[in-house]
Amino acid sequence: MTPTTPGDPGGISRKALLKAAVAAGAAVPLLVGGGSALARDAARTPGRTLAPTPYCDDGDDPTPDQMEGPYFKPNSPLRTDLVTSSTPGTRLTVSGYVFGRDCAPLPGVLLDFWQADVAGAYDMTGYAFRGHQFTDATGAFVLRTIVPGLYPGRTRHLHVKAQAPGKPVLTTQLYFPGEPRNATDAIFDPDLLMTVRDAGGGKQGTFDFVLNVEGGSGPGPTDPPTDPPSGTWAVGRPYTAGDRVTYNGAAYRCLQAHTSMAGWEPPVVPALWRRD
């Protein structure tokens, strides 16, 4: 992330501008200049006129993918808080937005996080430090956890899978700035560095994902309309844990309470449905 020039009162952040617009419910043009990008900060040259643009492909590439690693488990709990008051470790809050290539924030994106505990170990028998959530209507997410511990061969990192409704899954990792092992970790990618600052006795991190999809809330209707898939699963229906549905001839059991939406059919979202 390129910082705004220190002491430049004219510094402007494209990302901050968009976030302000999202928070206000307004649509404003983004500003470009000097190859700046949506998820990066850039300084404005005094006296220079910046042209508005409706897109963000001027340097802000989709978030890079990375290996899943050996410790992923499906069917994580639906939760944004991975810690309790007695959990050891330095508290960490990670927040940000998920955007499409066209700068539109993406609601309803599935984010599945997993990480090591303070000692560098992954829970393979239960679901400690594992959880999934969905971005809200503004494309925002918040994760409350701890700073993960270190284990041999790797620098400090968080794992995440991100999937917009009905779109491919992005599997990647997030990293911490200033870690000595960043220089020796074979798969470390500086494009995946969070912005991290001290906050009381803990840390606050921020990161914006850019998925390789167009903006919007999911697949729209076809023209002419197609027949709905065979089975009892339906869009817009509230399901609770334990509910059983059929879809395209197969039976599925609901794992987490949710309201169904197009793009989250049972075979697509194993965090919500398990095949019976």
N, C-alpha and C positions, 0 to 999 in steps of 0.2 A: 504494500500500500504506500503510495507516494504522499507524504505529508504536505499540508498547506505550508507555504513559505512562512517561517517565524516572523512575526511582527508585521505581516502584510495585512492591513485592515480590509483590503479588497479580496482576500482569499474566499473562495466559495466552494462548497462541496456539492457535486451533482447528486450524490446519494442523499445528503441531508436535505436538499431541495425537494427531492421526490418524496422522502419520508414525511416532510412537513406537509406536502400536498396530500399525501395519503391520510395523514392524521386529521387534516382539515376537511377531507372529503372533496377536495378540489382537483381539477385536472389542469396542470401547468406545464408549459414546455420545459424540456431539459436544456441545459446549456452545455455547449461543447467548446473545447479549446485546447490546443497543444497536445492532442492525443489522450486527453483525460477520459476516464471510463466511469460507468455507473457506480461500481463498487469500490472506487478509489477516490481519494481527495486530490484536488489539483488547485494550484494557485492561478488567479486571474491576473494577466498582465495589465497594469494600470493603463487606462485609456483605450484598451482594445475592445472592439465590439464583438460580442459573442452571439453566434447565430443559433436560433432555436432548432431543435431536431426532434422528430417523433420516434426515433429509434435509438438503440444503444449498441450497435455493432461496430462502433468506432474504436475498438480496442478492448471491450469488455467481453471476452470470450466466455463460453460456458464453463462452469466450475470443473476442473480436471477430475477425472476418475482415478481411483487407486484400488489396490487389491483389498479383498474382503478380509483376508487373514483367517487363521484357524479357529477363532473364538466366537464367530457369529452364531446366534441361536434364533430361530423364528419364534413367532407368537409371544413377543415381549408384552408386558403390561401396558395399557393405555395410561400414561402419566407424564407430567412435565417435571416432577420433582423426584429425583433418584436418591434422596437422602432423608434421614430423620434427625432429630435433635441430638441423638447419641452417635451418629455416624462419624468415625474419625476422619481427619483430613481437612485441608484448606478448602473452604467453601468457594464454589465457582458458579457464577451465573453466566450463561451464554445466551445472547439474544441476537436477532437480526431479521432479515426478510428473505423471501424466496421470490425471484423475478423470472420471467421468461425473456427470450431474446429481444422482444419488442419493448422491454422496460415495464411491462405490465406486471404488477404484483400478482402472485398466484395463490388463491385461497384453496383450502382443502388438500394441500400437499402433504403426503405421509412422510414424516421424518422419524426414522428408527435409529436411536442412539445406543451404543454400547461402549464400555471402557473398562480399564483395569481399576482395581481398588487402590488404596493408598500404599499398599505393599507391592503393587505391580502384578497382582493376580486377577484372573478373570473367573467369575462364578459360572461353572459349567454344570452345576447341579440345580441351581435355582435361577433367579432373575435379578440378583443384586447388580446395580449399576447398568440396568437395561430398561429401556422404555421407549414407546413410540407415542407420537402426537401428530396433530394436523395443524397446518397454518390457519390463522383466522381469516376473516373477510378482507383484511388489509395485506395478507401475505406474511404476517409476522409470526414469530415463534419465540419461546423462552424455555430454556432448560436450566434446572437447578441441580447441581451435582457437586463433586469435589475435583480438585486438581488430581489427575491420575498419577499413580506411582510409576516408577521406571522398572523395566525388566531388560535382561541382556539383549543387546543388538538393536534396540529401538530407542528413539527419543520419545518425549512425552507427547501423547496424541489422544484424540477422540475419534471413534468410528461413527459413521452415519450412512444410512441409505435414504435417498430422497426420491419420491415418485409422485409426479403430478397425476391427477385422475386419468386413467386409461393410457398412460405414457410409460416409456421404459424407465427402469430403475437406475439411478445414479448411485454408485457405491464409492465412497471417498473417505478421507480422513482430515481432521483439522489439527493444526499444530500451534505451539506456543512460541512467541518470539523470545530471543535471548537464551534459548536452551543450548548448553554446550554440545549436546549430542546431535543437534540439527546438522552439524558439519560432518558427522560420521554415519548418520542413518542413510542407508542406500536408497530408500524410497522417499525420503523427505522432499517436499515440493514447496518452495517459498510462496507460490501462488495460493497455498492453502493455509497460510498463517492467519490466525485470528489477531485482532487488535485487543490487547489485554492491558488492564490497568488495575492498580490496587484499589480496594474499596473496603475501608474499615479493616477488619481482620481477614478479609477474603479477597477474591479476584472477580473482576467483571470482564467478560470477553464478548466481542461482537464479530459477526461474520455474515455476509450476504451471499446466498447461493444464486447462481444464474443457471437455470436449467435450459437444455437445448430443445425448447418447445416454444410455441407461440403463446402469448398471454391468453387469459380467459379461464373460465371455471370448469372446463371439461368438454367432452364431446357434445355437440349440439344435435338437433333433430335432422334427419335426412329428408330429402324431398325427391320423390314421394316418400312418405314414412315407411319404414320397414316393420315387419312383424316383431313383437317382443320375443326374446329368447324363450325357449320352452322351459317350463319349471315354475316353481312357486315363488322364487325370488323376484322382487319388484323394486323399482326405483321409488324413493320417497317414503319408504316404509320404515318405521322404527323397529329395530330388533334388539333383543336383550340376550345376554349370555345364556347359552343352552338352547336357543331357538334352532329349529331344524328346517332347512329349505332344500329344494332341489333346483338344479340349474343344468340345462343341457344333458339331462339324463343321469347326473351324479348328485349324491346327497352330501350336504355340508352342515356343520354344526357351528353356531355363532360363538365366538370367543370373547368379544367385547361389545357392550351396548353401543349402538350407533344408529343413525338414520342413513339409509342407503342412498347412493347417488350414482349417476351414470359414470362408468369408468371404474367402479369399485365392485364389479361382479365377483362372486366367491372365488373363482380360480385365480383372480388377479391379485387379491389382497390376503395372503396367508396370515397376516397379523390379526385379521378380523374373522376369518373362516377357516375351519379345518375340515377336510374331506372325511366323511364317515366311512 
